[in-house]
């Protein structure tokens, strides 16, 4: 058995080269990272839907959140965890008093405002 230590077998039903299969396996960390992120940073939890439409809708929302998270990470260079923790504390509230509207918000520091401005520019293209 010691002679086989460090060897890892790969079994697949794909009609692909060994290099492709091994390369695909080595990319699994992206998938694992996404699931860890969705469970922790996005607070996605197990779901107990029974209807196909509910399951499909939930999965569509989770995958959309993962896609947006990935887009934010590639555009900002920040992890989604850092992005969410940084911007979670900022809120904007509109208060209606009679015929007047008052906008209350906490001002953003300049570096954080620059990140959001860049994301807005990137999303317009």
MODELLER restraints for C-alpha pairs under 7 A, 6 or more apart:
rsr = mdl.restraints
at = mdl.atoms
rsr.add(forms.Gaussian(group=physical.xy_distance, feature=features.Distance(at['CA:34:A'], at['CA:66:A']), mean=6.96, stdev=0.5))
rsr.add(forms.Gaussian(group=physical.xy_distance, feature=features.Distance(at['CA:38:A'], at['CA:44:A']), mean=5.47, stdev=0.5))
rsr.add(forms.Gaussian(group=physical.xy_distance, feature=features.Distance(at['CA:39:A'], at['CA:45:A']), mean=6.00, stdev=0.5))
rsr.add(forms.Gaussian(group=physical.xy_distance, feature=features.Distance(at['CA:41:A'], at['CA:81:A']), mean=5.60, stdev=0.5))
rsr.add(forms.Gaussian(group=physical.xy_distance, feature=features.Distance(at['CA:49:A'], at['CA:55:A']), mean=5.76, stdev=0.5))
rsr.add(forms.Gaussian(group=physical.xy_distance, feature=features.Distance(at['CA:69:A'], at['CA:80:A']), mean=6.01, stdev=0.5))
rsr.add(forms.Gaussian(group=physical.xy_distance, feature=features.Distance(at['CA:73:A'], at['CA:79:A']), mean=5.50, stdev=0.5))
rsr.add(forms.Gaussian(group=physical.xy_distance, feature=features.Distance(at['CA:73:A'], at['CA:80:A']), mean=6.04, stdev=0.5))
rsr.add(forms.Gaussian(group=physical.xy_distance, feature=features.Distance(at['CA:76:A'], at['CA:115:A']), mean=6.75, stdev=0.5))
rsr.add(forms.Gaussian(group=physical.xy_distance, feature=features.Distance(at['CA:90:A'], at['CA:106:A']), mean=6.13, stdev=0.5))
rsr.add(forms.Gaussian(group=physical.xy_distance, feature=features.Distance(at['CA:91:A'], at['CA:105:A']), mean=5.94, stdev=0.5))
rsr.add(forms.Gaussian(group=physical.xy_distance, feature=features.Distance(at['CA:91:A'], at['CA:106:A']), mean=6.63, stdev=0.5))
rsr.add(forms.Gaussian(group=physical.xy_distance, feature=features.Distance(at['CA:92:A'], at['CA:104:A']), mean=5.81, stdev=0.5))
rsr.add(forms.Gaussian(group=physical.xy_distance, feature=features.Distance(at['CA:92:A'], at['CA:105:A']), mean=4.48, stdev=0.5))
rsr.add(forms.Gaussian(group=physical.xy_distance, feature=features.Distance(at['CA:93:A'], at['CA:103:A']), mean=5.85, stdev=0.5))
rsr.add(forms.Gaussian(group=physical.xy_distance, feature=features.Distance(at['CA:93:A'], at['CA:104:A']), mean=5.18, stdev=0.5))
rsr.add(forms.Gaussian(group=physical.xy_distance, feature=features.Distance(at['CA:93:A'], at['CA:105:A']), mean=6.37, stdev=0.5))
rsr.add(forms.Gaussian(group=physical.xy_distance, feature=features.Distance(at['CA:94:A'], at['CA:101:A']), mean=6.48, stdev=0.5))
rsr.add(forms.Gaussian(group=physical.xy_distance, feature=features.Distance(at['CA:94:A'], at['CA:102:A']), mean=5.62, stdev=0.5))
rsr.add(forms.Gaussian(group=physical.xy_distance, feature=features.Distance(at['CA:94:A'], at['CA:103:A']), mean=4.57, stdev=0.5))
rsr.add(forms.Gaussian(group=physical.xy_distance, feature=features.Distance(at['CA:94:A'], at['CA:104:A']), mean=6.26, stdev=0.5))
rsr.add(forms.Gaussian(group=physical.xy_distance, feature=features.Distance(at['CA:95:A'], at['CA:101:A']), mean=5.56, stdev=0.5))
rsr.add(forms.Gaussian(group=physical.xy_distance, feature=features.Distance(at['CA:95:A'], at['CA:102:A']), mean=5.00, stdev=0.5))
rsr.add(forms.Gaussian(group=physical.xy_distance, feature=features.Distance(at['CA:95:A'], at['CA:103:A']), mean=6.32, stdev=0.5))
rsr.add(forms.Gaussian(group=physical.xy_distance, feature=features.Distance(at['CA:96:A'], at['CA:102:A']), mean=6.47, stdev=0.5))
